[in-house]
Amino acid sequence: MNEQVHLSRQFDAELEKLRSQLLQMGGLVEAQITAAAEAYAQNDLALATGVIETDQQVNALQKKIDNDCIHVIAKRQPTASDLRLIMSVSKMATDLERMGDEAKKVAKGVRRIHERGQRLIESETANIRHLASIAGVLLRRALDAFARLDTEQATAVIRDDKELDHEFKSVIRQVVTYMMEDPRTITSSIDVTTIARAIERIGDHAKNVAEQVVYICEGKDIRYTKLEGEEEA
C-alpha cells in the first residue's frame, strides 16, 4: 500500500512538473510578444534581436516537454483524465512554440524596417501595438485557464479571438488605403501586413490552447466546431 502511495505521489509530481514547464514556456512566449510589439513601436533593433534569440529557449522547452510527456506515458501508462492532460500539454507546447515563431516573424519585420531606415506611420504603430496587446491578453487568459483548469475562462478566450480577427482586418484595410494613396509606402506596408498577420496567428494559437483546456476538463474535442451562441465568421 505504501509503495502504491509513493508511486502515486511520484506520478502527481511528474504531472505537476509538466504543468509548470508549460506555464514557464507560456511566460517566455508572452514576453516575446510584448518585446516584439515594443521593438516595432520603438524601431528598436536590439529588442528585436533579443526576441529572435529567445526563440531558441522556447524551442528547447518544447523539446523537453515533449520528451517528458513521452517518458511519463511510457513509464506510468496513464489512463482517462491523466492521459488527456499529458496529450494536451504536448499539443499546447506545440502551439506555444508556433507563437514564438510568429513573434520572431514580427522581430524580423522590425529588423527589415530598421535596415531600410523606413519611417513608421504613427497610426500603424498604434494599431500594431493594440493588436499585440489583444493577442498577449488572449494568451495570458488561456494560460490562466490552464493553470486553474477553468473551462468558463477557456470558452471566453475562444469567443474573444473574434475581436482580434476584427482588429486585424481593420489594420489591413488601413494599410491598403495607405498603399493606394501613396505607392511609396508599399514596401513598408507589406512589412506591416506580415507583422499584423503574425500577431493574428498568435491569437489563433491562444485559442487552440484554450480548446485543449476544455478537452482536459470535459473530455470534449471542440476543435473545428462552433460554440453555442457563436456567430458565423
Steps between C-alpha positions, in 0.01 A plus 500: 500500500783737594670427169181584312472829686865573422448429128185711498687793652781460247247503217330812641841669521575412137165643386560816702843534339338485155250767598773723641719462191211592271418811704870594498504464122183706477659777706798508265277524194287772658818699568604445136170642374526808723863561404430453128218756508717745692788443257266594217363807675848627591675369186740339748740259329654375825158409641406324176825303509421392856164364389666297224759359740239409764334275246777245557398472867137450399597226256712327765211505746266348243744214441536442874124498557443257214774268627360513853148426369628193316694389808197531730272311259751218457578476870157552658259388225243757613132467420197727458543855632875468569566388143288788367707741707832365372392495136355851528818635660696370201258665255500827692880501500487476121262797484724702731804419285312623194405819684869552565564456128238766423657740753833435325337594166395832655857557621643417157255746345628765742855417395414546131332834572799614707752397234312694233469804724126519438285754680213342693151640461377597846152354462646169377725486805201549731299237313776238518550569870126461558491179298793355696338603828183306416703194396706516819189521717344203319812293567516607865135410554542165323798414722308610808210278395746211472658573839158501668335249262226755446279405207293818530808715453624276218167531318514879537847504339369298205215745447716810550742396224241657268599844633858447385381384157288815470789728598733321258262562209477865602881534489516338157232734362697800627826370355337447159373860513854628566635303203230634268553858612880490491682224307821592686355329808457164325824344631439603861132406473591147392714470814214631714263247342743216576537618859124537549438153354757350739324659798161378378641148481615528863135550591405187306755297697376648830154381399644152438646499852160590642337218301743254658397623846140408419620159380697438821207594723205358310645247260335685209695578184352834390753573226341596168159537666299814564419585861137535602385852432807579291428687180619374165829663409 
